[in-house]
Amino acid sequence: MAEQNDAVMEFLLTRRSPPAKTLSLPAPSRTELVPILTAGLRVPDHGKLEPWRLIVLERAGLDRLADLTQERARSLGYDDEKTEKGRGQFTRSPLCVAVVETRRSIEKVHALEQTYSAGAVCLSLVNAALASGWGASWITGWPAHDAELAASALGLGPDERVAGFIHIGTPSAAPPERPRPDLGVSVTWAG
Ligand SMILES: Cc1cc2nc3c(=O)[nH]c(=O)nc-3n(C[C@H](O)[C@H](O)[C@H](O)COP(=O)(O)O)c2cc1C
């Protein structure tokens, strides 16, 4: 058995994401982001297809995405509240990494397994950012699921979709406690 890593277990047992709304500057620099992105992409990946890619959105990219989100909301006739909810996540964000699922040939590895791997990238990025001392939050909202916005604003292709927007910055407050799953409910010991 490999040696026990108490620090990592302590981290995993206590990790919490601050709400994205509580994240502000400073955000990690490009240099600080490199190990976070490297750890984020170190995930299980059946067939080594790398069915994902990352788009790092800094201030200019976030402002552009916010504007295009607002335009898209207007063209869809969304009300002010829904428009602002979509746009606001980008105007408020100190830095955001868009995790893009890029589906490869589904004959080799089922499409769903590629989706799971992209989800693993999202969590791995959040954890790497938290472990580096930043606040991080995995958000989607309607902009993540709007294929036309993803194509025009982020350049996504027909086999791509947004798995998550990972917002990273400095939390202004400690993350609120959140009830965690009860093992008695969530786990079956099959013997
Ligand atoms: C796929 C996915 C999408 C999510 N989208 C949102 C969202 O749009 N808005 C939101 O407030 N939380 C969203 N969440 C929830 C937060 O990322 C997170 O689960 C919650 O704040 C607690 O995180 P923690 O377990 O890291 O503390 C989403 C979670 C997942 C897995």
The ligand as a Gaussian input file, in Angstrom:
#p B3LYP/6-31G(d) Opt

LIG

0 1
 C      -22.032000      21.001000     -13.535000
 C      -22.205000      21.968000     -12.414000
 C      -22.745000      23.227000     -12.670000
 C      -22.948000      24.149000     -11.645000
 N      -23.475000      25.359000     -11.935000
 C      -23.735000      26.232000     -10.938000
 C      -24.324000      27.492000     -11.232000
 O      -24.584000      27.819000     -12.394000
 N      -24.580000      28.321000     -10.195000
 C      -24.277000      27.975000      -8.894000
 O      -24.525000      28.754000      -7.985000
 N      -23.705000      26.795000      -8.596000
 C      -23.428000      25.914000      -9.583000
 N      -22.852000      24.710000      -9.297000
 C      -22.565000      24.366000      -7.881000
 C      -21.206000      24.811000      -7.379000
 O      -20.180000      24.674000      -8.332000
 C      -20.758000      23.940000      -6.206000
 O      -21.139000      22.621000      -6.400000
 C      -21.260000      24.364000      -4.886000
 O      -21.073000      25.723000      -4.724000
 C      -20.536000      23.613000      -3.730000
 O      -19.253000      23.324000      -4.114000
 P      -18.155000      22.624000      -3.192000
 O      -18.570000      21.209000      -2.976000
 O      -16.896000      22.704000      -4.037000
 O      -18.057000      23.402000      -1.930000
 C      -22.606000      23.784000     -10.310000
 C      -22.048000      22.532000     -10.057000
 C      -21.848000      21.635000     -11.090000
 C      -21.245000      20.283000     -10.780000

